[in-house]
């Protein structure tokens, strides 16, 4: 039987993986921002954001995941 400490350690491991993946995402976002500026495109792409949120709705916890992804996209726009 797993103890509370074991479960918290697992959460810490998952959080570290999420942070590493977000760092990768944000690096790509910066590159996208550069490309958009070169092409004269706006930062926000509502169609693309809708496509991402549609995928999120297919997961086990869609409401929570949608909230998280809305925040990720908001912060991504700030980096672009």
N, CA, C and O atoms as a CHARMM CRD file, in Angstrom:
* protein
*
  320
    1    1 UNK  N      0.84400  -1.17900   0.00000 PROA 1      0.00000
    2    1 UNK  CA     0.00000   0.00000   0.00000 PROA 1      0.00000
    3    1 UNK  C      0.89400   1.24900   0.00000 PROA 1      0.00000
    4    1 UNK  O      1.84800   1.35100   0.77200 PROA 1      0.00000
    5    2 UNK  N      0.56100   2.18300  -0.87600 PROA 2      0.00000
    6    2 UNK  CA     1.35500   3.39900  -0.98000 PROA 2      0.00000
    7    2 UNK  C      1.00800   4.35800   0.15300 PROA 2      0.00000
    8    2 UNK  O     -0.15000   4.50800   0.54400 PROA 2      0.00000
    9    3 UNK  N      2.03200   4.98600   0.65100 PROA 3      0.00000
   10    3 UNK  CA     1.83300   5.96800   1.70300 PROA 3      0.00000
   11    3 UNK  C      1.58800   7.34400   1.07300 PROA 3      0.00000
   12    3 UNK  O      1.80000   7.54300  -0.12300 PROA 3      0.00000
   13    4 UNK  N      1.14800   8.26100   1.88600 PROA 4      0.00000
   14    4 UNK  CA     0.94400   9.63700   1.44000 PROA 4      0.00000
   15    4 UNK  C      2.24500  10.20700   0.88500 PROA 4      0.00000
   16    4 UNK  O      2.23200  10.90500  -0.12900 PROA 4      0.00000
   17    5 UNK  N      3.34200   9.92300   1.52700 PROA 5      0.00000
   18    5 UNK  CA     4.64100  10.41600   1.05600 PROA 5      0.00000
   19    5 UNK  C      4.98200   9.83800  -0.31300 PROA 5      0.00000
   20    5 UNK  O      5.51400  10.54400  -1.16900 PROA 5      0.00000
   21    6 UNK  N      4.68000   8.55700  -0.52200 PROA 6      0.00000
   22    6 UNK  CA     4.91700   7.92500  -1.82400 PROA 6      0.00000
   23    6 UNK  C      4.09800   8.61800  -2.91700 PROA 6      0.00000
   24    6 UNK  O      4.59900   8.89700  -4.00600 PROA 6      0.00000
   25    7 UNK  N      2.84800   8.88200  -2.60600 PROA 7      0.00000
   26    7 UNK  CA     1.97300   9.51800  -3.58400 PROA 7      0.00000
   27    7 UNK  C      2.42100  10.94600  -3.87900 PROA 7      0.00000
   28    7 UNK  O      2.36900  11.39300  -5.02500 PROA 7      0.00000
   29    8 UNK  N      2.85900  11.65800  -2.85000 PROA 8      0.00000
   30    8 UNK  CA     3.35500  13.02400  -3.06000 PROA 8      0.00000
   31    8 UNK  C      4.63900  13.02500  -3.88600 PROA 8      0.00000
   32    8 UNK  O      4.85500  13.92100  -4.70200 PROA 8      0.00000
   33    9 UNK  N      5.48500  12.02800  -3.67300 PROA 9      0.00000
   34    9 UNK  CA     6.69800  11.91600  -4.46700 PROA 9      0.00000
   35    9 UNK  C      6.33200  11.70600  -5.93700 PROA 9      0.00000
   36    9 UNK  O      6.96000  12.28700  -6.82200 PROA 9      0.00000
   37   10 UNK  N      5.33600  10.89200  -6.19200 PROA 10     0.00000
   38   10 UNK  CA     4.88700  10.64800  -7.56400 PROA 10     0.00000
   39   10 UNK  C      4.35700  11.93900  -8.19100 PROA 10     0.00000
   40   10 UNK  O      4.64800  12.23100  -9.35100 PROA 10     0.00000
   41   11 UNK  N      3.58100  12.70900  -7.42700 PROA 11     0.00000
   42   11 UNK  CA     3.08400  14.00200  -7.91500 PROA 11     0.00000
   43   11 UNK  C      4.24900  14.92500  -8.24400 PROA 11     0.00000
   44   11 UNK  O      4.22800  15.60700  -9.26900 PROA 11     0.00000
   45   12 UNK  N      5.26300  14.95400  -7.38900 PROA 12     0.00000
   46   12 UNK  CA     6.44300  15.78500  -7.64000 PROA 12     0.00000
   47   12 UNK  C      7.12500  15.38500  -8.94900 PROA 12     0.00000
   48   12 UNK  O      7.56400  16.24800  -9.70800 PROA 12     0.00000
   49   13 UNK  N      7.21500  14.08400  -9.21200 PROA 13     0.00000
   50   13 UNK  CA     7.81000  13.59700 -10.45700 PROA 13     0.00000
   51   13 UNK  C      6.98900  14.03100 -11.67100 PROA 13     0.00000
   52   13 UNK  O      7.54100  14.47100 -12.67900 PROA 13     0.00000
   53   14 UNK  N      5.68200  13.90300 -11.56600 PROA 14     0.00000
   54   14 UNK  CA     4.79400  14.30700 -12.65800 PROA 14     0.00000
   55   14 UNK  C      4.90200  15.81100 -12.88400 PROA 14     0.00000
   56   14 UNK  O      4.98800  16.26200 -14.02600 PROA 14     0.00000
   57   15 UNK  N      4.89800  16.58700 -11.80800 PROA 15     0.00000
   58   15 UNK  CA     5.02700  18.04500 -11.92800 PROA 15     0.00000
   59   15 UNK  C      6.32700  18.43300 -12.62400 PROA 15     0.00000
   60   15 UNK  O      6.34000  19.34700 -13.44800 PROA 15     0.00000
   61   16 UNK  N      7.42000  17.74500 -12.29900 PROA 16     0.00000
   62   16 UNK  CA     8.70600  18.03800 -12.93800 PROA 16     0.00000
   63   16 UNK  C      8.62900  17.76100 -14.43700 PROA 16     0.00000
   64   16 UNK  O      9.17000  18.52600 -15.23600 PROA 16     0.00000
   65   17 UNK  N      7.96500  16.67900 -14.82400 PROA 17     0.00000
   66   17 UNK  CA     7.80500  16.36200 -16.25000 PROA 17     0.00000
   67   17 UNK  C      6.96200  17.41700 -16.95100 PROA 17     0.00000
   68   17 UNK  O      7.27500  17.83500 -18.06600 PROA 17     0.00000
   69   18 UNK  N      5.88700  17.84600 -16.28800 PROA 18     0.00000
   70   18 UNK  CA     5.03100  18.89000 -16.86500 PROA 18     0.00000
   71   18 UNK  C      5.83300  20.17000 -17.07800 PROA 18     0.00000
   72   18 UNK  O      5.72900  20.80000 -18.13100 PROA 18     0.00000
   73   19 UNK  N      6.62500  20.55400 -16.09200 PROA 19     0.00000
   74   19 UNK  CA     7.42500  21.78300 -16.20900 PROA 19     0.00000
   75   19 UNK  C      8.42400  21.69000 -17.35800 PROA 19     0.00000
   76   19 UNK  O      8.60300  22.65200 -18.10500 PROA 19     0.00000
   77   20 UNK  N      9.07600  20.53300 -17.50300 PROA 20     0.00000
   78   20 UNK  CA    10.02700  20.36800 -18.61100 PROA 20     0.00000
   79   20 UNK  C      9.30700  20.48200 -19.95400 PROA 20     0.00000
   80   20 UNK  O      9.81200  21.12300 -20.87500 PROA 20     0.00000
   81   21 UNK  N      8.14900  19.87300 -20.06600 PROA 21     0.00000
   82   21 UNK  CA     7.39600  19.94000 -21.31700 PROA 21     0.00000
   83   21 UNK  C      6.90300  21.35700 -21.60600 PROA 21     0.00000
   84   21 UNK  O      6.89800  21.78700 -22.76000 PROA 21     0.00000
   85   22 UNK  N      6.49400  22.07500 -20.58000 PROA 22     0.00000
   86   22 UNK  CA     6.06900  23.46200 -20.78500 PROA 22     0.00000
   87   22 UNK  C      7.23300  24.33100 -21.23100 PROA 22     0.00000
   88   22 UNK  O      7.05300  25.22700 -22.05600 PROA 22     0.00000
   89   23 UNK  N      8.41700  24.08200 -20.70300 PROA 23     0.00000
   90   23 UNK  CA     9.59100  24.83900 -21.14800 PROA 23     0.00000
   91   23 UNK  C      9.83500  24.59900 -22.63500 PROA 23     0.00000
   92   23 UNK  O     10.14400  25.53500 -23.37200 PROA 23     0.00000
   93   24 UNK  N      9.69800  23.35300 -23.07600 PROA 24     0.00000
   94   24 UNK  CA     9.84900  23.04200 -24.50700 PROA 24     0.00000
   95   24 UNK  C      8.77100  23.76900 -25.30300 PROA 24     0.00000
   96   24 UNK  O      9.05400  24.37100 -26.33900 PROA 24     0.00000
   97   25 UNK  N      7.54500  23.70900 -24.81600 PROA 25     0.00000
   98   25 UNK  CA     6.43800  24.37700 -25.51000 PROA 25     0.00000
   99   25 UNK  C      6.71000  25.87300 -25.64500 PROA 25     0.00000
  100   25 UNK  O      6.50500  26.44900 -26.71300 PROA 25     0.00000
  101   26 UNK  N      7.16600  26.49500 -24.57500 PROA 26     0.00000
  102   26 UNK  CA     7.39700  27.93800 -24.60300 PROA 26     0.00000
  103   26 UNK  C      8.53600  28.31400 -25.54600 PROA 26     0.00000
  104   26 UNK  O      8.50500  29.38800 -26.14800 PROA 26     0.00000
  105   27 UNK  N      9.53300  27.45700 -25.68400 PROA 27     0.00000
  106   27 UNK  CA    10.59500  27.72100 -26.65800 PROA 27     0.00000
  107   27 UNK  C     10.02500  27.69700 -28.07300 PROA 27     0.00000
  108   27 UNK  O     10.35600  28.55100 -28.89600 PROA 27     0.00000
  109   28 UNK  N      9.16800  26.71900 -28.35200 PROA 28     0.00000
  110   28 UNK  CA     8.53200  26.63700 -29.67000 PROA 28     0.00000
  111   28 UNK  C      7.62900  27.84900 -29.89000 PROA 28     0.00000
  112   28 UNK  O      7.58700  28.40200 -30.98900 PROA 28     0.00000
  113   29 UNK  N      6.91300  28.25700 -28.85400 PROA 29     0.00000
  114   29 UNK  CA     6.03400  29.42400 -28.94200 PROA 29     0.00000
  115   29 UNK  C      6.82000  30.66800 -29.34100 PROA 29     0.00000
  116   29 UNK  O      6.35800  31.45700 -30.16500 PROA 29     0.00000
  117   30 UNK  N      7.99300  30.84400 -28.76600 PROA 30     0.00000
  118   30 UNK  CA     8.81800  32.00900 -29.12100 PROA 30     0.00000
  119   30 UNK  C      9.20000  31.96600 -30.59600 PROA 30     0.00000
  120   30 UNK  O      9.19000  32.99700 -31.26900 PROA 30     0.00000
  121   31 UNK  N      9.53600  30.78700 -31.10000 PROA 31     0.00000
  122   31 UNK  CA     9.85600  30.64100 -32.52300 PROA 31     0.00000
  123   31 UNK  C      8.63700  30.94800 -33.39600 PROA 31     0.00000
  124   31 UNK  O      8.75500  31.58300 -34.44500 PROA 31     0.00000
  125   32 UNK  N      7.48000  30.49500 -32.95400 PROA 32     0.00000
  126   32 UNK  CA     6.24600  30.78700 -33.69000 PROA 32     0.00000
  127   32 UNK  C      6.00300  32.29000 -33.71200 PROA 32     0.00000
  128   32 UNK  O      5.61400  32.84400 -34.74100 PROA 32     0.00000
  129   33 UNK  N      6.23100  32.95100 -32.58100 PROA 33     0.00000
  130   33 UNK  CA     6.06000  34.40000 -32.51900 PROA 33     0.00000
  131   33 UNK  C      6.95300  35.12100 -33.50400 PROA 33     0.00000
  132   33 UNK  O      6.51800  36.06600 -34.16300 PROA 33     0.00000
  133   34 UNK  N      8.20600  34.68400 -33.61200 PROA 34     0.00000
  134   34 UNK  CA     9.12900  35.29100 -34.58100 PROA 34     0.00000
  135   34 UNK  C      8.60800  35.11700 -36.00300 PROA 34     0.00000
  136   34 UNK  O      8.62500  36.05400 -36.80100 PROA 34     0.00000
  137   35 UNK  N      8.14800  33.91400 -36.30900 PROA 35     0.00000
  138   35 UNK  CA     7.63500  33.63400 -37.65200 PROA 35     0.00000
  139   35 UNK  C      6.38900  34.46500 -37.94400 PROA 35     0.00000
  140   35 UNK  O      6.23700  34.99300 -39.04600 PROA 35     0.00000
  141   36 UNK  N      5.50200  34.58300 -36.96500 PROA 36     0.00000
  142   36 UNK  CA     4.29000  35.38300 -37.15700 PROA 36     0.00000
  143   36 UNK  C      4.64300  36.84800 -37.42500 PROA 36     0.00000
  144   36 UNK  O      4.02700  37.49200 -38.27400 PROA 36     0.00000
  145   37 UNK  N      5.63000  37.36800 -36.70500 PROA 37     0.00000
  146   37 UNK  CA     6.04200  38.75500 -36.93700 PROA 37     0.00000
  147   37 UNK  C      6.58900  38.92900 -38.35300 PROA 37     0.00000
  148   37 UNK  O      6.29200  39.91900 -39.02100 PROA 37     0.00000
  149   38 UNK  N      7.38500  37.96700 -38.80700 PROA 38     0.00000
  150   38 UNK  CA     7.91900  38.03300 -40.17000 PROA 38     0.00000
  151   38 UNK  C      6.81400  38.00600 -41.22600 PROA 38     0.00000
  152   38 UNK  O      6.90600  38.66500 -42.26200 PROA 38     0.00000
  153   39 UNK  N      5.77500  37.23400 -40.94200 PROA 39     0.00000
  154   39 UNK  CA     4.66800  37.08200 -41.88300 PROA 39     0.00000
  155   39 UNK  C      3.57200  38.13700 -41.69700 PROA 39     0.00000
  156   39 UNK  O      2.62400  38.20700 -42.47800 PROA 39     0.00000
  157   40 UNK  N      3.71700  38.95000 -40.65500 PROA 40     0.00000
  158   40 UNK  CA     2.70800  39.97000 -40.37900 PROA 40     0.00000
  159   40 UNK  C      1.39600  39.40300 -39.86600 PROA 40     0.00000
  160   40 UNK  O      0.33300  39.98100 -40.09300 PROA 40     0.00000
  161   41 UNK  N      1.46800  38.27000 -39.17300 PROA 41     0.00000
  162   41 UNK  CA     0.26400  37.62700 -38.64600 PROA 41     0.00000
  163   41 UNK  C      0.01000  38.05700 -37.20500 PROA 41     0.00000
  164   41 UNK  O      0.95200  38.37500 -36.48000 PROA 41     0.00000
  165   42 UNK  N     -1.24800  38.06900 -36.78600 PROA 42     0.00000
  166   42 UNK  CA    -1.55200  38.42000 -35.39500 PROA 42     0.00000
  167   42 UNK  C     -1.10500  37.30700 -34.44900 PROA 42     0.00000
  168   42 UNK  O     -0.96700  36.15100 -34.85000 PROA 42     0.00000
  169   43 UNK  N     -0.88700  37.67000 -33.21100 PROA 43     0.00000
  170   43 UNK  CA    -0.47900  36.69400 -32.20200 PROA 43     0.00000
  171   43 UNK  C     -1.57900  35.67300 -31.97500 PROA 43     0.00000
  172   43 UNK  O     -1.32200  34.47000 -31.96000 PROA 43     0.00000
  173   44 UNK  N     -2.78900  36.14400 -31.80000 PROA 44     0.00000
  174   44 UNK  CA    -3.89200  35.23900 -31.46700 PROA 44     0.00000
  175   44 UNK  C     -4.47400  34.60100 -32.71600 PROA 44     0.00000
  176   44 UNK  O     -4.72500  35.26300 -33.72300 PROA 44     0.00000
  177   45 UNK  N     -4.68300  33.28700 -32.61900 PROA 45     0.00000
  178   45 UNK  CA    -5.32400  32.52500 -33.67700 PROA 45     0.00000
  179   45 UNK  C     -6.47400  31.75400 -33.04100 PROA 45     0.00000
  180   45 UNK  O     -6.29200  30.63700 -32.55500 PROA 45     0.00000
  181   46 UNK  N     -7.65000  32.35500 -33.04800 PROA 46     0.00000
  182   46 UNK  CA    -8.80600  31.77900 -32.36200 PROA 46     0.00000
  183   46 UNK  C     -9.14900  30.39500 -32.89800 PROA 46     0.00000
  184   46 UNK  O     -9.55800  29.52100 -32.13400 PROA 46     0.00000
  185   47 UNK  N     -8.99000  30.18700 -34.19200 PROA 47     0.00000
  186   47 UNK  CA    -9.29200  28.87400 -34.78500 PROA 47     0.00000
  187   47 UNK  C     -8.37300  27.81300 -34.19200 PROA 47     0.00000
  188   47 UNK  O     -8.82600  26.73400 -33.81000 PROA 47     0.00000
  189   48 UNK  N     -7.09100  28.12100 -34.11800 PROA 48     0.00000
  190   48 UNK  CA    -6.12000  27.17800 -33.55800 PROA 48     0.00000
  191   48 UNK  C     -6.42800  26.88700 -32.09100 PROA 48     0.00000
  192   48 UNK  O     -6.36000  25.73600 -31.66000 PROA 48     0.00000
  193   49 UNK  N     -6.76100  27.91100 -31.33300 PROA 49     0.00000
  194   49 UNK  CA    -7.09200  27.71200 -29.92100 PROA 49     0.00000
  195   49 UNK  C     -8.33000  26.83500 -29.77400 PROA 49     0.00000
  196   49 UNK  O     -8.37900  25.98600 -28.88400 PROA 49     0.00000
  197   50 UNK  N     -9.31800  27.02300 -30.62300 PROA 50     0.00000
  198   50 UNK  CA   -10.52600  26.19000 -30.58900 PROA 50     0.00000
  199   50 UNK  C    -10.19500  24.73300 -30.89500 PROA 50     0.00000
  200   50 UNK  O    -10.75300  23.82300 -30.28200 PROA 50     0.00000
  201   51 UNK  N     -9.28700  24.51500 -31.84200 PROA 51     0.00000
  202   51 UNK  CA    -8.87100  23.14700 -32.18000 PROA 51     0.00000
  203   51 UNK  C     -8.20200  22.47100 -30.98500 PROA 51     0.00000
  204   51 UNK  O     -8.45200  21.29700 -30.71000 PROA 51     0.00000
  205   52 UNK  N     -7.36400  23.20600 -30.28400 PROA 52     0.00000
  206   52 UNK  CA    -6.68300  22.65300 -29.10500 PROA 52     0.00000
  207   52 UNK  C     -7.70200  22.31800 -28.02300 PROA 52     0.00000
  208   52 UNK  O     -7.64400  21.24200 -27.42700 PROA 52     0.00000
  209   53 UNK  N     -8.62700  23.22600 -27.76800 PROA 53     0.00000
  210   53 UNK  CA    -9.63700  22.98500 -26.73000 PROA 53     0.00000
  211   53 UNK  C    -10.56300  21.83300 -27.10700 PROA 53     0.00000
  212   53 UNK  O    -11.05200  21.13000 -26.22200 PROA 53     0.00000
  213   54 UNK  N    -10.81300  21.62400 -28.39200 PROA 54     0.00000
  214   54 UNK  CA   -11.63700  20.49000 -28.82200 PROA 54     0.00000
  215   54 UNK  C    -10.95100  19.17500 -28.46900 PROA 54     0.00000
  216   54 UNK  O    -11.61000  18.22800 -28.04100 PROA 54     0.00000
  217   55 UNK  N     -9.63800  19.11200 -28.64500 PROA 55     0.00000
  218   55 UNK  CA    -8.89100  17.90000 -28.27900 PROA 55     0.00000
  219   55 UNK  C     -8.94200  17.66400 -26.77400 PROA 55     0.00000
  220   55 UNK  O     -9.06000  16.52900 -26.31400 PROA 55     0.00000
  221   56 UNK  N     -8.85200  18.75000 -26.01900 PROA 56     0.00000
  222   56 UNK  CA    -8.86300  18.66900 -24.55400 PROA 56     0.00000
  223   56 UNK  C    -10.18800  18.10100 -24.05200 PROA 56     0.00000
  224   56 UNK  O    -10.21900  17.40500 -23.03700 PROA 56     0.00000
  225   57 UNK  N    -11.25800  18.38700 -24.74200 PROA 57     0.00000
  226   57 UNK  CA   -12.58200  17.91500 -24.31000 PROA 57     0.00000
  227   57 UNK  C    -12.72000  16.40000 -24.38600 PROA 57     0.00000
  228   57 UNK  O    -13.66100  15.83000 -23.83400 PROA 57     0.00000
  229   58 UNK  N    -11.78600  15.75200 -25.06600 PROA 58     0.00000
  230   58 UNK  CA   -11.83900  14.29900 -25.20800 PROA 58     0.00000
  231   58 UNK  C    -11.16800  13.56100 -24.04400 PROA 58     0.00000
  232   58 UNK  O    -11.22900  12.33300 -23.98100 PROA 58     0.00000
  233   59 UNK  N    -10.53800  14.28300 -23.13400 PROA 59     0.00000
  234   59 UNK  CA    -9.81700  13.61200 -22.04400 PROA 59     0.00000
  235   59 UNK  C    -10.75600  13.29000 -20.87900 PROA 59     0.00000
  236   59 UNK  O    -11.93700  13.63600 -20.90100 PROA 59     0.00000
  237   60 UNK  N    -10.21200  12.63000 -19.87400 PROA 60     0.00000
  238   60 UNK  CA   -11.00400  12.16400 -18.73400 PROA 60     0.00000
  239   60 UNK  C    -11.54400  13.30400 -17.86100 PROA 60     0.00000
  240   60 UNK  O    -12.61200  13.16800 -17.26300 PROA 60     0.00000
  241   61 UNK  N    -10.82600  14.41100 -17.78500 PROA 61     0.00000
  242   61 UNK  CA   -11.22300  15.55400 -16.95700 PROA 61     0.00000
  243   61 UNK  C    -11.27700  16.81000 -17.82700 PROA 61     0.00000
  244   61 UNK  O    -10.43800  17.69700 -17.67200 PROA 61     0.00000
  245   62 UNK  N    -12.24400  16.90100 -18.73300 PROA 62     0.00000
  246   62 UNK  CA   -12.24500  17.97900 -19.73000 PROA 62     0.00000
  247   62 UNK  C    -12.34900  19.38600 -19.15600 PROA 62     0.00000
  248   62 UNK  O    -11.67300  20.28700 -19.65300 PROA 62     0.00000
  249   63 UNK  N    -13.15100  19.60600 -18.15200 PROA 63     0.00000
  250   63 UNK  CA   -13.31200  20.96400 -17.61300 PROA 63     0.00000
  251   63 UNK  C    -12.00600  21.45700 -16.99500 PROA 63     0.00000
  252   63 UNK  O    -11.58400  22.58800 -17.23300 PROA 63     0.00000
  253   64 UNK  N    -11.37400  20.59700 -16.20200 PROA 64     0.00000
  254   64 UNK  CA   -10.12400  20.97800 -15.55800 PROA 64     0.00000
  255   64 UNK  C     -9.02600  21.18600 -16.60400 PROA 64     0.00000
  256   64 UNK  O     -8.25300  22.14100 -16.53300 PROA 64     0.00000
  257   65 UNK  N     -8.97600  20.27700 -17.56600 PROA 65     0.00000
  258   65 UNK  CA    -7.95000  20.37700 -18.59800 PROA 65     0.00000
  259   65 UNK  C     -8.15900  21.62100 -19.46100 PROA 65     0.00000
  260   65 UNK  O     -7.18900  22.27200 -19.84900 PROA 65     0.00000
  261   66 UNK  N     -9.40400  21.95400 -19.76200 PROA 66     0.00000
  262   66 UNK  CA    -9.68500  23.16400 -20.55400 PROA 66     0.00000
  263   66 UNK  C     -9.20500  24.40500 -19.81000 PROA 66     0.00000
  264   66 UNK  O     -8.61200  25.30200 -20.41100 PROA 66     0.00000
  265   67 UNK  N     -9.45800  24.45800 -18.51300 PROA 67     0.00000
  266   67 UNK  CA    -8.99000  25.60700 -17.72200 PROA 67     0.00000
  267   67 UNK  C     -7.47400  25.72600 -17.76500 PROA 67     0.00000
  268   67 UNK  O     -6.93500  26.82300 -17.91000 PROA 67     0.00000
  269   68 UNK  N     -6.79400  24.60400 -17.63900 PROA 68     0.00000
  270   68 UNK  CA    -5.33400  24.61500 -17.66400 PROA 68     0.00000
  271   68 UNK  C     -4.82700  25.04900 -19.03200 PROA 68     0.00000
  272   68 UNK  O     -3.91700  25.87300 -19.12500 PROA 68     0.00000
  273   69 UNK  N     -5.41000  24.50100 -20.09200 PROA 69     0.00000
  274   69 UNK  CA    -4.93900  24.84900 -21.43000 PROA 69     0.00000
  275   69 UNK  C     -5.26200  26.28600 -21.81200 PROA 69     0.00000
  276   69 UNK  O     -4.50800  26.90900 -22.56000 PROA 69     0.00000
  277   70 UNK  N     -6.35900  26.81400 -21.31500 PROA 70     0.00000
  278   70 UNK  CA    -6.65100  28.23700 -21.55900 PROA 70     0.00000
  279   70 UNK  C     -5.54700  29.09700 -20.95200 PROA 70     0.00000
  280   70 UNK  O     -5.10700  30.07300 -21.55900 PROA 70     0.00000
  281   71 UNK  N     -5.10800  28.73400 -19.76400 PROA 71     0.00000
  282   71 UNK  CA    -4.02800  29.48100 -19.11600 PROA 71     0.00000
  283   71 UNK  C     -2.71000  29.29800 -19.86600 PROA 71     0.00000
  284   71 UNK  O     -1.96600  30.26100 -20.05100 PROA 71     0.00000
  285   72 UNK  N     -2.41800  28.08300 -20.29500 PROA 72     0.00000
  286   72 UNK  CA    -1.19900  27.83300 -21.07200 PROA 72     0.00000
  287   72 UNK  C     -1.20900  28.66500 -22.34400 PROA 72     0.00000
  288   72 UNK  O     -0.19600  29.26900 -22.69700 PROA 72     0.00000
  289   73 UNK  N     -2.34400  28.70400 -23.03600 PROA 73     0.00000
  290   73 UNK  CA    -2.42700  29.47900 -24.27300 PROA 73     0.00000
  291   73 UNK  C     -2.30200  30.97400 -24.00100 PROA 73     0.00000
  292   73 UNK  O     -1.68300  31.69900 -24.77900 PROA 73     0.00000
  293   74 UNK  N     -2.88500  31.43100 -22.90900 PROA 74     0.00000
  294   74 UNK  CA    -2.78000  32.83800 -22.54600 PROA 74     0.00000
  295   74 UNK  C     -1.32200  33.22300 -22.29700 PROA 74     0.00000
  296   74 UNK  O     -0.85200  34.24800 -22.79100 PROA 74     0.00000
  297   75 UNK  N     -0.61700  32.40300 -21.53500 PROA 75     0.00000
  298   75 UNK  CA     0.79500  32.68400 -21.26000 PROA 75     0.00000
  299   75 UNK  C      1.63800  32.53600 -22.51900 PROA 75     0.00000
  300   75 UNK  O      2.62900  33.24600 -22.68700 PROA 75     0.00000
  301   76 UNK  N      1.25700  31.63000 -23.39500 PROA 76     0.00000
  302   76 UNK  CA     1.96200  31.45900 -24.66100 PROA 76     0.00000
  303   76 UNK  C      1.83700  32.70700 -25.53200 PROA 76     0.00000
  304   76 UNK  O      2.80100  33.13800 -26.16400 PROA 76     0.00000
  305   77 UNK  N      0.64400  33.27300 -25.55400 PROA 77     0.00000
  306   77 UNK  CA     0.44900  34.51200 -26.33200 PROA 77     0.00000
  307   77 UNK  C      1.33200  35.62800 -25.79200 PROA 77     0.00000
  308   77 UNK  O      1.85800  36.42700 -26.56700 PROA 77     0.00000
  309   78 UNK  N      1.50100  35.69300 -24.49000 PROA 78     0.00000
  310   78 UNK  CA     2.36000  36.71900 -23.88600 PROA 78     0.00000
  311   78 UNK  C      3.81400  36.54500 -24.31100 PROA 78     0.00000
  312   78 UNK  O      4.54900  37.52400 -24.44100 PROA 78     0.00000
  313   79 UNK  N      4.22600  35.29900 -24.52700 PROA 79     0.00000
  314   79 UNK  CA     5.61100  35.02900 -24.94800 PROA 79     0.00000
  315   79 UNK  C      5.83000  35.28000 -26.43000 PROA 79     0.00000
  316   79 UNK  O      6.95100  35.56800 -26.85000 PROA 79     0.00000
  317   80 UNK  N      4.77000  35.17400 -27.23000 PROA 80     0.00000
  318   80 UNK  CA     4.90700  35.38600 -28.65800 PROA 80     0.00000
  319   80 UNK  C      5.26200  36.82000 -28.92500 PROA 80     0.00000
  320   80 UNK  O      5.42400  37.21100 -30.08100 PROA 80     0.00000
